[in-house]
């Protein structure tokens, strides 16, 4: 994968994180919500928003869908974890314990490793069948 594609994935991931953070800012990064609302947010993110974004990003980046999807999952989990740790853990003073108190985020770090490569493998399979 080219450096340009890494920067594109990095930029998309940063933009998505920033939007999610800004949307959650009035609600203490969604911590002020009750369990049912957080669960609904997690389900919507996991089954509606993330696969949709993954499909379009992988489709438009083209070529090796599975390899690109694994890199995308890396950026969407490890890089987002680092951003959350800086903001929620260090700046807001929650430390590493934010992975428990902000459990929807923790689920998101794990879910991207299932969802994005799954979308990549489906696109890879479709691409091979067309050849």
Secondary structure, DSSP 8 states (H G I E B T S, - for coil): --HHHHHHHHHHHHHHHHHHHHHHHTTTTTTTS-HHHHHHHHHHIIIIIHHHHHHHHHHHH-S-HHHHHHHHHHIIIIIHHHHHIIIIIIISS-GGGHHHHTHHHHHHHHHHHHHHHHHHHHHHHHHHHH-
